[in-house]
Amino acid sequence: MSQRSEIGALLNNYFGISGIKYRVGMKVINQNPFALEVERINQCMFVNQGQTIALVDQLSIAPTQHFSVPGELFEELTHKWIVTFSGTGINNLVFIYKEYV
């Protein structure tokens, strides 16, 4: 049995939109440096699971810390981030994103 969300029901009733479909993806970045290009994603999060400091466009994310970019309904982000790591140890930055399908 399929359930429609409350917002999905409202969109269908008032605007004839049958539903908003999206998928969640994940990439693990451990190369130094790395160019991360995204197109038409709605929101994303960077989670540093490594032992080194991750720099995302000069924003410093310490080990065990995270940074997120929220997205509003129907917003789409296209961007190219430059990811680098500083320090010694294991590089492991997890990029989690939501995109419409």
ZAMAR-187278 format. One record per atom (N, C-alpha, C, O): x, y, z; residue number from 1; atom name. Coordinates in pm, 1 decimal, decimal comma, padded with zeros to 6 digits, always signed. Atoms other than C-alpha are relative to their C-alpha. Example, Ala and Ser with C-alpha at 12.3 -4.5 7.8 and 13.67 -1.06 7.14 Angstrom:
<recs>
xx yy zz num atomo
+00089,0 -00119,0 +00000,0 1 N
+01230,0 -00450,0 +00780,0 1 CA
+00090,0 +00120,0 +00000,0 1 C
+00193,6 +00118,1 +00066,5 1 O
-00082,0 -00119,0 -00006,0 2 N
+01367,0 -00106,0 +00714,0 2 CA
-00077,0 +00109,0 +00073,0 2 C
-00026,1 +00219,8 +00089,9 2 O
</recs>
This chain:
<recs>
xx yy zz num atomo
+00083,9 -00117,5 +00000,0 1 N
+00000,0 +00000,0 +00000,0 1 CA
+00088,4 +00123,8 +00000,0 1 C
+00179,8 +00135,0 +00081,8 1 O
-00079,1 -00120,8 +00013,9 2 N
+00141,6 +00335,1 -00102,8 2 CA
-00068,2 +00115,5 +00070,9 2 C
-00189,5 +00133,2 +00059,8 2 O
+00052,6 -00114,9 -00072,1 3 N
+00097,0 +00642,5 +00111,5 3 CA
+00055,8 +00126,6 -00061,4 3 C
+00173,1 +00131,2 -00098,6 3 O
-00045,3 -00128,4 +00050,1 4 N
+00116,8 +00998,4 -00010,9 4 CA
+00018,1 +00093,8 +00118,9 4 C
-00062,2 +00092,6 +00212,1 4 O
-00023,3 -00093,2 -00109,2 5 N
+00262,3 +01265,6 +00214,0 5 CA
-00108,2 +00108,2 -00000,9 5 C
-00178,4 +00126,9 -00100,3 5 O
+00099,2 -00107,0 -00011,6 6 N
+00043,2 +01550,0 +00335,1 6 CA
+00026,9 +00110,2 -00102,8 6 C
-00066,1 +00158,9 -00167,2 6 O
-00032,9 -00103,5 +00099,3 7 N
+00227,9 +01802,4 +00117,7 7 CA
-00027,3 -00052,0 -00140,8 7 C
-00070,1 +00023,8 -00227,8 7 O
+00030,1 +00058,2 +00130,5 8 N
+00195,4 +01562,2 -00176,3 8 CA
-00148,1 +00004,4 -00031,6 8 C
-00187,2 +00031,8 -00145,1 8 O
+00144,7 -00005,0 +00019,6 9 N
-00180,1 +01544,8 -00127,2 9 CA
-00046,1 +00142,6 -00030,7 9 C
-00131,0 +00162,6 -00117,7 9 O
+00036,0 -00139,7 +00026,4 10 N
-00207,7 +01925,2 -00114,4 10 CA
+00040,1 +00042,4 -00140,9 10 C
-00037,4 +00107,8 -00210,7 10 O
-00044,4 -00035,0 +00134,5 11 N
-00002,4 +01965,7 -00431,5 11 CA
-00088,4 -00064,0 -00106,2 11 C
-00118,4 -00001,9 -00208,2 11 O
+00086,0 +00069,1 +00095,3 12 N
-00217,6 +01710,8 -00609,6 12 CA
-00137,5 +00065,7 -00005,6 12 C
-00191,1 +00087,6 -00114,2 12 O
+00134,3 -00057,3 -00005,3 13 N
-00547,0 +01865,3 -00494,3 13 CA
-00007,5 +00140,3 -00059,1 13 C
-00102,1 +00171,0 -00131,7 13 O
+00007,7 -00140,2 +00039,9 14 N
-00464,9 +02231,4 -00564,0 14 CA
+00068,5 +00031,0 -00131,9 14 C
+00026,4 +00122,2 -00203,0 14 O
-00076,8 -00033,9 +00119,3 15 N
-00215,0 +02222,5 -00849,1 15 CA
+00007,0 -00112,4 -00102,0 15 C
+00064,0 -00094,2 -00209,5 15 O
-00003,0 +00111,8 +00093,4 16 N
-00261,7 +01882,6 -01013,2 16 CA
+00136,0 -00066,2 -00011,6 16 C
+00161,4 -00140,3 -00106,6 16 O
-00132,1 +00063,1 -00000,9 17 N
+00093,5 +01779,3 -00928,5 17 CA
-00013,6 -00131,5 +00074,7 17 C
-00052,1 -00132,9 +00191,6 17 O
+00025,5 +00130,8 -00059,3 18 N
+00085,5 +01407,3 -00860,4 18 CA
+00097,2 -00036,6 +00111,5 18 C
+00065,5 -00123,1 +00193,2 18 O
-00096,3 +00029,7 -00106,0 19 N
+00391,7 +01401,3 -00636,8 19 CA
+00137,7 +00050,0 -00037,3 19 C
+00168,2 +00071,0 -00154,7 19 O
-00137,0 -00044,3 +00020,2 20 N
+00746,7 +01513,8 -00595,8 20 CA
+00089,0 -00118,2 +00032,3 20 C
+00087,3 -00169,6 +00144,2 20 O
-00086,0 +00115,6 -00021,3 21 N
+00999,5 +01237,1 -00640,3 21 CA
+00144,9 +00045,4 +00004,1 21 C
+00188,0 +00130,3 -00074,0 21 O
-00141,6 -00030,5 -00011,9 22 N
+01359,3 +01254,7 -00531,9 22 CA
+00073,1 -00125,3 +00044,1 22 C
+00013,0 -00223,1 +00088,5 22 O
-00083,1 +00108,7 -00049,4 23 N
+01645,9 +01026,6 -00452,0 23 CA
+00111,9 +00059,6 +00083,6 23 C
+00148,6 +00176,2 +00068,9 23 O
-00110,9 -00040,1 -00085,5 24 N
+01920,8 +01043,6 -00196,0 24 CA
+00122,9 -00075,9 -00047,8 24 C
+00118,7 -00197,6 -00065,8 24 O
-00124,7 +00061,0 +00044,2 25 N
+02276,1 +00978,4 -00308,0 25 CA
+00112,2 +00031,2 +00096,4 25 C
+00099,2 +00116,4 +00184,2 25 O
-00114,9 -00018,3 -00088,6 26 N
+02612,6 +00958,2 -00140,6 26 CA
+00128,1 -00024,9 -00078,3 26 C
+00136,0 -00116,8 -00159,8 26 O
-00132,9 +00018,5 +00056,6 27 N
+02973,2 +00997,7 -00249,7 27 CA
+00100,4 +00010,6 +00113,5 27 C
+00084,2 +00091,3 +00205,0 27 O
-00108,2 -00006,2 -00097,7 28 N
+03286,0 +00932,0 -00045,5 28 CA
+00121,0 +00061,2 -00070,2 28 C
+00163,1 +00015,1 -00176,3 28 O
-00114,1 -00072,0 +00058,7 29 N
+03575,0 +01168,1 -00113,9 29 CA
+00121,3 -00024,0 +00089,0 29 C
+00118,1 +00000,7 +00209,6 29 O
-00124,0 +00018,0 -00074,7 30 N
+03927,7 +01077,2 -00012,6 30 CA
+00122,1 +00045,0 -00079,7 30 C
+00234,6 +00037,8 -00030,1 30 O
-00109,9 -00051,7 +00081,4 31 N
+04138,6 +01220,1 -00296,8 31 CA
+00032,2 +00142,1 +00041,9 31 C
-00056,3 +00217,1 +00083,0 31 O
-00043,0 -00133,6 -00038,5 32 N
+04339,3 +01532,3 -00226,7 32 CA
+00085,9 +00059,8 -00109,8 32 C
+00196,4 +00010,8 -00132,8 32 O
+00129,6 -00068,2 -00004,2 33 N
+04250,3 +01763,1 -00400,5 33 CA
-00103,9 -00073,4 -00085,5 33 C
-00072,1 -00166,7 -00159,2 33 O
+00109,9 +00060,1 +00075,6 34 N
+03912,3 +01674,5 -00549,3 34 CA
-00098,4 +00109,3 -00040,2 34 C
-00135,9 +00193,0 +00041,9 34 O
+00101,1 -00094,6 +00049,4 35 N
+03671,2 +01877,3 -00765,3 35 CA
-00134,8 -00071,7 -00000,3 35 C
-00154,5 -00167,5 -00075,0 35 O
+00132,2 +00060,2 -00012,4 36 N
+03313,1 +01791,4 -00670,5 36 CA
-00100,8 +00088,0 -00072,0 36 C
-00135,0 +00196,8 -00025,6 36 O
+00098,0 -00074,9 +00078,1 37 N
+03067,4 +01905,3 -00934,7 37 CA
-00137,1 -00063,0 +00014,8 37 C
-00152,3 -00184,4 +00001,1 37 O
+00136,8 +00048,3 -00012,2 38 N
+02693,1 +01877,1 -00879,5 38 CA
-00089,8 +00084,9 -00090,4 38 C
-00063,8 +00202,5 -00115,9 38 O
+00098,7 -00070,6 +00081,0 39 N
+02399,7 +01968,6 -01097,4 39 CA
-00138,9 -00034,6 +00049,8 39 C
-00172,7 -00151,9 +00066,0 39 O
+00142,4 +00012,3 -00029,7 40 N
+02040,8 +02020,8 -00994,6 40 CA
-00030,4 -00085,2 +00122,9 40 C
-00122,7 -00166,7 +00121,9 40 O
+00033,4 +00065,6 -00126,1 41 N
+02055,2 +01889,5 -00640,4 41 CA
-00081,0 +00097,9 +00084,1 41 C
-00076,7 +00218,8 +00061,3 41 O
+00084,5 -00086,1 -00082,1 42 N
+01816,0 +02020,8 -00377,1 42 CA
+00066,8 +00036,6 +00131,2 42 C
+00064,7 +00153,2 +00170,7 42 O
-00070,9 -00028,2 -00124,2 43 N
+02011,6 +01991,2 -00055,0 43 CA
+00111,9 -00100,7 +00017,2 43 C
+00111,9 -00206,8 -00045,2 43 O
-00113,1 +00090,1 -00016,8 44 N
+02333,0 +01835,2 +00065,3 44 CA
+00063,8 +00019,2 +00136,5 44 C
+00038,3 +00116,8 +00207,1 44 O
-00071,9 -00004,3 -00126,5 45 N
+02553,3 +01761,2 +00362,9 45 CA
+00138,4 -00061,5 -00019,2 45 C
+00153,9 -00162,7 -00087,6 45 O
-00135,5 +00052,2 -00004,4 46 N
+02926,6 +01709,8 +00409,0 46 CA
+00025,2 -00050,1 +00141,4 46 C
+00004,8 +00023,9 +00237,6 46 O
-00029,9 +00058,3 -00130,8 47 N
+03025,6 +01477,0 +00695,1 47 CA
+00145,0 -00047,3 -00002,6 47 C
+00182,2 -00130,4 -00085,5 47 O
-00140,3 +00039,6 -00006,3 48 N
+03391,5 +01442,6 +00788,6 48 CA
+00014,2 -00120,1 +00092,6 48 C
+00006,2 -00106,8 +00214,7 48 O
-00019,3 +00122,1 -00077,0 49 N
+03446,3 +01083,4 +00899,1 49 CA
+00146,2 -00043,1 +00002,3 49 C
+00178,7 -00154,4 +00043,6 49 O
-00142,1 +00031,8 +00003,3 50 N
+03821,3 +01097,0 +00853,6 50 CA
+00073,5 +00053,6 +00121,4 50 C
+00013,3 +00094,1 +00220,8 50 O
-00086,7 -00045,8 -00108,8 51 N
+04114,8 +01195,2 +01072,5 51 CA
+00063,3 +00135,2 -00030,4 51 C
+00130,5 +00192,9 +00055,2 51 O
-00059,8 -00127,2 +00040,1 52 N
+04216,9 +01508,9 +00880,0 52 CA
-00108,2 +00106,7 -00012,8 52 C
-00227,4 +00076,1 -00016,4 52 O
+00093,8 -00110,0 +00020,6 53 N
+04057,4 +01849,0 +00839,9 53 CA
-00034,4 +00006,6 -00148,5 53 C
+00054,5 +00007,4 -00233,6 53 O
+00046,0 -00012,8 +00138,3 54 N
+03849,1 +01873,2 +00523,2 54 CA
-00030,8 +00147,1 -00027,0 54 C
-00097,3 +00213,9 +00052,2 54 O
+00029,1 -00137,3 +00041,9 55 N
+03838,4 +02205,7 +00342,4 55 CA
-00087,6 -00006,6 -00124,3 55 C
-00047,8 -00062,4 -00226,6 55 O
+00094,1 -00004,8 +00111,9 56 N
+03538,2 +02260,8 +00115,8 56 CA
-00013,2 +00147,1 -00038,6 56 C
-00074,7 +00225,7 +00033,5 56 O
-00005,4 -00141,6 +00039,5 57 N
+03588,6 +02585,8 -00076,6 57 CA
+00048,2 +00087,6 +00116,1 57 C
-00011,9 +00191,3 +00144,3 57 O
-00063,5 -00071,2 -00111,4 58 N
+03805,1 +02704,7 +00216,2 58 CA
-00078,1 -00005,6 +00130,5 58 C
-00034,1 +00052,4 +00229,8 58 O
+00073,0 +00021,0 -00124,6 59 N
+03539,6 +02610,2 +00474,6 59 CA
+00059,0 -00122,1 +00070,1 59 C
+00064,8 -00230,1 +00011,3 59 O
-00067,1 +00106,0 -00073,9 60 N
+03708,4 +02397,7 +00740,4 60 CA
-00102,9 -00086,2 +00073,2 60 C
-00186,4 -00035,6 +00148,2 60 O
+00087,1 +00095,4 -00068,7 61 N
+03526,3 +02083,2 +00858,7 61 CA
+00091,0 -00097,7 +00075,0 61 C
+00160,4 -00179,2 +00014,2 61 O
-00085,4 +00083,9 -00084,5 62 N
+03701,0 +01911,2 +01149,1 62 CA
-00052,3 -00144,1 +00002,4 62 C
-00168,7 -00168,3 -00029,3 62 O
+00047,3 +00137,8 -00013,4 63 N
+03686,5 +01534,5 +01202,3 63 CA
-00121,1 -00008,7 +00093,3 63 C
-00127,1 +00059,6 +00195,6 63 O
+00129,0 +00023,3 -00068,5 64 N
+03342,4 +01419,2 +01328,1 64 CA
-00099,3 +00115,2 -00014,3 64 C
-00208,8 +00108,5 +00041,6 64 O
+00090,6 -00113,4 +00019,1 65 N
+03188,0 +01752,3 +01221,8 65 CA
-00068,3 -00009,5 -00136,5 65 C
-00028,0 -00088,6 -00221,9 65 O
+00070,9 +00000,4 +00127,8 66 N
+02945,2 +01823,6 +00938,3 66 CA
-00041,8 +00142,1 -00036,9 66 C
-00041,0 +00232,7 +00046,4 66 O
+00050,2 -00126,8 +00053,2 67 N
+02816,8 +02109,4 +00721,9 67 CA
-00110,4 -00033,1 -00098,8 67 C
-00094,9 -00122,8 -00181,6 67 O
+00109,8 +00028,7 +00092,1 68 N
+02485,5 +02119,4 +00538,9 68 CA
-00043,6 +00125,4 -00074,1 68 C
-00030,3 +00237,5 -00024,9 68 O
+00058,5 -00104,7 +00083,0 69 N
+02331,0 +02327,2 +00262,1 69 CA
-00146,8 -00036,6 -00016,2 69 C
-00179,3 -00130,8 -00088,5 69 O
+00141,4 +00035,4 +00008,1 70 N
+01952,7 +02329,2 +00304,7 70 CA
-00058,2 +00038,5 -00135,9 70 C
-00003,1 +00122,5 -00207,0 70 O
+00067,6 -00031,5 +00125,0 71 N
+01716,8 +02337,5 +00009,8 71 CA
-00149,0 +00015,3 +00022,2 71 C
-00209,7 -00063,5 +00094,7 71 O
+00144,4 -00020,2 -00006,0 72 N
+01365,3 +02472,1 -00022,8 72 CA
-00065,4 -00078,0 -00113,5 72 C
+00002,1 -00122,8 -00206,2 72 O
+00075,8 +00072,2 +00101,3 73 N
+01094,5 +02306,5 -00229,7 73 CA
+00024,3 +00061,5 -00137,7 73 C
+00013,0 +00182,9 -00154,6 73 O
-00024,3 -00034,2 +00139,9 74 N
+01175,9 +02319,9 -00603,8 74 CA
+00130,8 +00075,3 -00024,8 74 C
+00158,3 +00111,3 -00139,3 74 O
-00131,1 -00060,2 +00023,1 75 N
+01518,8 +02480,4 -00550,1 75 CA
+00094,7 -00105,7 -00055,6 75 C
+00085,4 -00223,5 -00021,4 75 O
-00102,2 +00089,2 +00053,1 76 N
+01806,6 +02329,4 -00744,5 76 CA
+00133,5 +00072,3 +00002,3 76 C
+00143,3 +00189,1 -00035,4 76 O
-00133,9 -00056,4 -00013,5 77 N
+02175,6 +02387,6 -00684,2 77 CA
+00093,6 -00064,3 -00101,4 77 C
+00098,0 -00186,6 -00114,9 77 O
-00108,0 +00045,2 +00086,9 78 N
+02451,7 +02361,8 -00943,2 78 CA
+00126,0 +00071,2 +00048,1 78 C
+00128,7 +00194,0 +00056,2 78 O
-00120,1 -00060,5 -00057,2 79 N
+02802,1 +02417,0 -00805,9 79 CA
+00119,2 -00093,2 -00018,7 79 C
+00103,3 -00213,6 -00038,6 79 O
-00123,5 +00077,1 +00001,7 80 N
+03162,5 +02303,9 -00819,6 80 CA
+00078,1 +00035,4 +00126,5 80 C
+00124,9 +00148,1 +00142,5 80 O
-00076,3 -00017,6 -00122,2 81 N
+03330,2 +02259,7 -00482,2 81 CA
+00140,0 -00056,5 -00020,5 81 C
+00157,1 -00158,1 -00087,9 81 O
-00136,5 +00051,8 -00004,1 82 N
+03705,7 +02216,5 -00441,2 82 CA
+00023,9 -00050,8 +00141,5 82 C
+00018,0 +00024,9 +00238,4 82 O
-00019,6 +00064,6 -00129,3 83 N
+03776,4 +01970,9 -00160,6 83 CA
+00148,1 -00032,1 +00015,8 83 C
+00208,9 -00093,6 -00071,8 83 O
-00138,3 +00034,5 -00033,8 84 N
+04120,2 +01946,5 +00001,4 84 CA
+00003,2 -00046,7 +00145,3 84 C
-00089,6 -00021,6 +00222,2 84 O
-00017,5 +00048,4 -00136,0 85 N
+04247,7 +01784,0 +00318,0 85 CA
+00132,2 +00051,4 +00053,9 85 C
+00230,1 +00063,2 -00019,8 85 O
-00124,6 -00044,8 -00062,3 86 N
+04506,9 +01910,6 +00562,8 86 CA
+00028,6 -00086,1 +00122,7 86 C
-00063,3 -00129,3 +00192,3 86 O
-00039,7 +00083,1 -00112,8 87 N
+04700,6 +01717,8 +00823,4 87 CA
+00036,1 -00140,1 -00046,6 87 C
+00029,8 -00171,3 -00165,5 87 O
-00035,4 +00138,0 +00032,0 88 N
+04809,8 +01356,8 +00839,7 88 CA
-00106,6 -00093,1 +00054,8 88 C
-00167,6 -00065,4 +00158,0 88 O
+00100,7 +00096,6 -00041,2 89 N
+04580,8 +01058,7 +00867,1 89 CA
-00088,7 -00037,9 -00117,4 89 C
-00053,2 -00017,1 -00233,5 89 O
+00092,0 +00049,6 +00101,9 90 N
+04286,5 +00916,3 +00679,2 90 CA
-00093,3 +00111,7 -00046,0 90 C
-00155,8 +00179,4 +00035,6 90 O
+00093,7 -00095,8 +00060,1 91 N
+04091,1 +01142,1 +00440,9 91 CA
-00129,8 -00073,2 -00030,2 91 C
-00129,2 -00173,6 -00101,5 91 O
+00128,1 +00065,4 +00024,5 92 N
+03721,9 +01052,6 +00439,8 92 CA
-00113,5 +00100,2 +00022,0 92 C
-00162,5 +00117,5 +00133,6 92 O
+00109,6 -00096,3 -00004,5 93 N
+03459,0 +01313,8 +00358,4 93 CA
-00118,5 -00061,0 -00073,6 93 C
-00106,8 -00098,6 -00190,2 93 O
+00119,6 +00058,0 +00059,3 94 N
+03107,1 +01184,9 +00293,2 94 CA
-00090,9 +00113,8 -00044,5 94 C
-00121,5 +00204,8 +00032,7 94 O
+00089,4 -00099,4 +00058,3 95 N
+02884,3 +01391,3 +00065,0 95 CA
-00135,5 -00068,0 -00023,7 95 C
-00145,4 -00162,0 -00102,5 95 O
+00135,0 +00055,0 +00010,6 96 N
+02511,1 +01316,1 +00098,8 96 CA
-00087,3 +00106,6 -00064,8 96 C
-00084,1 +00222,9 -00024,4 96 O
+00078,9 -00100,1 +00072,5 97 N
+02267,2 +01483,6 -00138,8 97 CA
-00137,9 -00052,0 -00035,3 97 C
-00162,1 -00172,6 -00040,7 97 O
+00136,6 +00030,3 +00042,4 98 N
+01903,0 +01496,1 -00240,5 98 CA
-00020,8 +00067,5 -00135,6 98 C
+00008,3 +00185,9 -00152,9 98 O
+00027,6 -00057,3 +00132,1 99 N
+01804,0 +01543,3 -00603,2 99 CA
-00135,7 -00048,6 -00050,1 99 C
-00177,2 -00161,3 -00023,0 99 O
+00128,7 +00036,4 +00057,5 100 N
+01472,1 +01545,4 -00783,9 100 CA
+00019,4 -00094,0 -00116,6 100 C
+00117,8 -00082,9 -00189,6 100 O
-00005,0 +00091,5 +00114,1 101 N
+01403,5 +01267,2 -01033,3 101 CA
-00123,3 +00016,5 -00086,6 101 C
-00137,2 -00052,2 -00187,8 101 O
</recs>
